[in-house]
Amino acid sequence: MARTRSPGRFRRPLIPVLSLALAASLGVAVPVTAAAARATYPFQNPGLSVDARVSDLLGRLTLDEKISLLHQYQPAVPRLGLKAFKTGTEAVHGVAWTSYGDQQIIADKGTVFPQGVGLASTWDPDLIRQVGHVTGTEARGYHSTNDERMVWGLNLWAPVTNLLRDPRWGRNEEGYSEDTTLTAAIASAYGKGMQGDNAKYLLTAPTLKHYLANNNETNRSTTDVQLPQRVLNEYDRQAFKPIIAAGGATGVMSAYNMVNGRPNGVNPDLAGVVRSWTKKDLFNVTDAGLADSLSGSGTDPRWNTNYYPDFTQGDAAILKAGNDSFTADNLNASITVNAIKDALAKGLIKAADIDTAVGHALSLRVRLGEFDPDGGPYGKIDASVLNTDANKRLNRRTAAEAMVLLKNDRRALPLAKASAKKVAVVGPLADVVYTDWYSGKSPYKVTPVDGIRAKLGAGASVTAERGDDRIALKDVKTGKYVTGGSGDAGAALSVSDTAPAAASQFDVTDWGDGIVTLRNAANGKYVGWNWSNFVNDQAEPSGWFVQQQFALEKQPDGNVKLRYAGYETHETWFSSGNYVRVGDDGKLTLGRKEDASVFAQDTLVDGAAAVAKAVKGADQVVVMAGSNPSVNGREAYDRPSTDLPAGQRAIVRAALKNNPKTTLVLENSYPTAITWEQEHVPAILWTSHAGAETGNALADVLFGDVNPSGHLTQTWYRSDSELPSIFDYDIIKSNRTYLYYQGKPLYPFGHGLSYTSFRYGVPKVSSAGGTITASVAVTNTGKSAGSDVVQLYTHQRTSRDKQPLKQLRAFEKVSLGAGQTRTVRLTFKTADLAHWDVTRGKSVVESSTYDLLVGASSADIRQRTSVPVRGETIPARDLTATTRAESFDDYSGVKLVDESKVSGTAVGGAAGAWVKYAGAQLGSGLTGVKARVARAGGGDTTIQVRLGGPTGRLVGTVTVPSTGDKYAYQDVTAALSGATGRQDVYLVFGGDARLASFSFTSGR
């Protein structure tokens, strides 16, 4: 059946930003009648169990009503007193925004906390649980502003638990860590806080994003993430399993990307393994427009997998895979509803499949108290809970605890308030507080300059200097300058001024990778493209389409061409080109590179020289360098490089050269290569974009009112050259993250300094009831109170398989007064030592000696001991049993592929590709091999069986015939000769083929 969804719907639309105050003007849902509201049904009885209430309500709904509840915007059912229900309020670090149809409504009255990566940098689950509770409470506050219109929902899309294995990921700011243990602890705390403390009811319902292995933005929907069995089970699933098992979330969101050849939207994990992690009902949702990316004929091919030929088949598969709600087509539920009805009529799904999904949705709504006559224990929360003084204090504390002291030579920090009479705050982040795509809009912001001024009081002079170059651009052809408007509304840029007046001067901020922003000197507004003209009317770079980005491209003659580098500058949107040219009317417009206008660039103010002047004679200098969350990395855009922008590096050097009392504050959302700065700058402090209280929290730490206690949640590498491709997810084979990385990082995972010092005693180890405990006496040996994160790592000495160099098992943040000692108990389960045994497809704790390493980071190990663990010995492989091809030990040139569209993983290979099955006990008497294969192409190819290596002794050759389709499998056999003893077996592909399983046989 022919259907059309909006092109590119699964990307965020170009939409106006509305405030909470405007929400009431949005569309109207069907009101609940007074008679229906008074009616009493068993599903409204709080005394019944959740299952009984859901069962009663399911029995009262018609089939059409049930199908309508599969869409993100669940309509009201007036005859039963059901109000409308909406999934998806964004709340990664505080309530951020919601959508109503194609309108984005920004939370503008609540608390904006530090970004997710900042929250995790506290290493303090108790604190983050409080943050989660405030977020959940404020979500209820916003929800109370709804009337019949369901704008603010209680199904929150947070936290993001995708592992931060690559520092270039555009959404690094949203996640927590490259480590599963830390991620689970922080996410569980945030999620439990959002759910509240009532054993029966939910404050809100958090949803984990994004299942599974979603860690690149470039081609994110069509990326086929390759997850070998160990990486899948030991790493990426562990970003979700412990949280669901601990009750830290009420469901997961299925991600856009593919895993092993199959889109996550139809990942069978959603109905299977994910639900096996808990006895509670889970409510799973699709990411926005995911259905379009599976079967969105006619949409942008960069996001469209065309895995299914139409929406009927695609939506049916999405439902059967374990998704309970379709996030698609804004308020227009008809496309989803019609596809589901068509699928039901064609027998692709059953009514029971609909009941299962709707039952999960209703279970969530019962636990939210929606059907209780009084709305449940959280039903009376109103907007008075938003941004209270207590919330502000928690926000300030959290922002301070999230900051990480990276370097502090000769106790350069804390700064002395008494002697700081003149302070220069320089750099592009000196006088701003940036928010990101998943931030709310705080009613107030405290910038670094604001915070330092407030800290030092009226007796100190605190000045700000951004360090931007100020330039003018003269059109070489006409001799006139590019000019904007001087009022707040700006004007369409044109070439008009004959001399560089204020409106024709622009401050250039270097954000790295050749990208700059242009801020007009006359009105302080940024230049942006409005789809018709370039206008200087933007408060800051922002929005889904970030239209305020440019590149100044030097030409051989020293002049420049101006390339518009705004988001989505490709042929779909700008078929005429994305270089700036002067039109016939004198206004700037877009054109092809060869038609671009050439400009003479006059540098009127050298930014580095301005910094040098500003810092001379200052008692202290604070350089605020870092990123713009809308420019450097964001949803749908990965960072090309980890380098600090050259223009910002020049600011750091100018400040340090002219004043040695320089502290670098790096404010960004990800690891950055600052090797030169680490070698030369006396003190370096890192913070994420930390929300409304950024300036106050920064001043608290810089001047010692708060002793820094944050620790890094990722490895910081020295350069991009140490990173493999962002598309390489096999952390074991490619030696990624602190678990396997063998080099010397710039800063190791877990690193974080303090203004005091700590001594660790010899750990005492005990083991009982499947639990291992290391008790460590920690002493504050300094002269000031402080907190440290005591970290316990393990290392397995012997194993059949490659093991991590070390792995975090437990941690505790301990606060101590000067000279105080406290014993910290670090506990983990023996079962946590398990890894995935590929030979038998299960988790196994091997018998071995395990080193217990106690330290202040993964590289700063202070004490160590060991404990013997009696587990099991992984036996030799038995290849006479059916062996799944995906259970290999090593590989080259192969791809993991979907055995069918519903389930199963096979191995796809081309000529020369191979897979290894180590340590097989072949015994004697093996005479044959049986393989289940598929080949879409014509003719035959082969799979060779070799021993000892991919070019080792040939003992058999399997002929793979054409089966006509990559999903059409056939059993084939071949003879084996000389396959005896304990061997590493290699299967070498002679051409394109798929292998699902195989076994060795003994003949008769």
Number of C-alpha atoms within 10 A of each C-alpha: 8 7 12 13 20 14 15 19 21 23 16 16 14 12 14 11 13 17 16 17 13 11 22 16 8 13 13 11 14 13 16 18 13 10 11 14 16 11 12 13 14 15 24 21 16 18 11 12 13 20 15 15 21 24 17 15 17 19 10 14 14 10 14 10 16 20 22 22 27 25 27 25 27 23 21 21 18 17 13 20 21 18 21 21 22 22 26 25 24 29 28 28 28 28 34 25 25 26 24 18 14 14 17 20 24 24 29 22 22 27 31 32 30 31 30 27 30 35 31 27 31 26 28 24 21 15 20 25 22 20 26 30 24 28 32 30 25 29 32 25 21 25 20 17 17 14 12 15 21 26 30 30 24 26 26 28 25 31 29 28 30 28 25 28 24 25 27 25 24 26 27 29 28 27 27 30 29 25 24 25 19 23 28 24 23 29 33 27 27 32 32 28 26 32 28 22 12 10 8 15 20 25 28 31 29 32 28 27 26 25 29 29 26 27 26 28 22 19 17 21 25 21 22 21 25 21 21 23 20 22 19 18 19 15 21 21 20 21 30 30 20 20 25 28 17 16 18 28 28 25 29 28 26 28 25 31 30 24 25 23 23 25 27 30 30 29 27 21 18 29 18 12 12 21 20 14 16 17 10 15 17 26 28 26 32 28 25 23 23 29 29 28 31 29 22 30 21 14 19 14 15 14 24 23 22 18 17 18 12 20 27 25 20 24 31 24 24 26 25 22 21 27 28 31 25 26 23 24 23 18 17 14 21 12 18 25 21 18 20 26 20 19 20 17 11 12 11 16 20 15 13 9 17 21 18 15 23 23 23 20 24 24 20 25 22 25 20 24 22 20 23 19 15 13 13 19 15 19 18 11 17 17 17 11 19 21 21 15 10 11 21 18 13 20 25 24 17 28 32 31 28 29 31 27 26 22 24 19 11 8 12 18 22 20 18 14 14 8 11 19 17 18 24 26 28 30 29 25 26 24 21 18 19 24 21 22 17 21 25 28 23 20 13 16 19 20 23 27 26 18 21 26 20 16 18 19 13 10 10 18 16 22 19 21 23 24 31 26 20 20 22 24 25 26 22 15 11 13 16 20 26 26 32 30 22 19 14 14 14 23 18 21 24 24 22 19 17 14 15 20 13 17 24 27 25 30 25 23 22 24 22 21 16 15 21 21 23 26 25 28 21 20 19 21 26 25 29 27 21 13 11 10 17 25 24 32 25 21 14 19 22 18 18 17 17 17 26 29 23 23 20 18 14 15 11 7 7 10 18 22 21 21 22 25 21 20 18 15 16 13 10 9 12 15 12 13 19 23 24 23 24 22 14 8 8 15 18 23 23 26 21 16 16 9 13 20 22 21 26 20 19 14 15 14 15 14 25 24 16 19 28 22 15 22 30 16 13 21 19 23 27 26 30 28 26 28 26 23 21 25 24 22 24 22 22 19 21 21 22 15 17 21 18 22 21 14 23 26 20 16 26 26 19 20 31 23 14 18 18 16 19 26 26 26 26 25 21 25 28 30 24 25 20 19 15 11 18 17 9 12 21 20 23 23 23 28 27 25 27 32 31 27 29 30 28 25 28 30 24 22 24 25 18 17 13 20 25 28 27 33 29 29 28 26 30 23 23 21 16 16 8 12 18 14 9 17 16 17 24 19 21 18 14 14 17 21 24 26 21 18 18 11 11 13 16 18 24 21 25 24 24 25 22 24 22 19 18 21 17 21 17 16 22 12 17 12 15 9 7 10 13 19 19 22 17 21 15 21 21 24 17 17 12 16 19 21 23 25 23 24 22 26 21 22 19 23 13 13 14 13 13 12 16 16 17 19 22 23 21 21 24 17 18 18 18 19 16 17 14 14 18 14 15 19 18 20 19 18 16 18 14 15 19 15 19 18 21 22 21 15 14 13 17 19 20 21 17 17 16 19 17 24 24 28 22 23 24 23 16 15 16 16 16 16 15 16 16 11 17 12 15 11 13 17 13 15 20 17 19 18 11 13 22 22 23 24 22 22 19 13 19 13 13 20 22 25 24 23 24 15 18 13 14 16 22 25 24 28 25 18 16 17 20 26 24 22 24 21 19 19 19 21 12 11 14 18 18 21 22 18 24 20 29 27 25 17 16 11 11 15 20 18 28 19 25 23 24 17 18 23 13 13 15 20 18 21 23 24 17 27 19 20 19 14 12 19 16 16 21 16 13 16 18 15 17 22 14 15 24 16 12 16 20 20 26 26 28 28 28 21 19 21 25 30 27 24 19 21 18 23 19 13 11 4
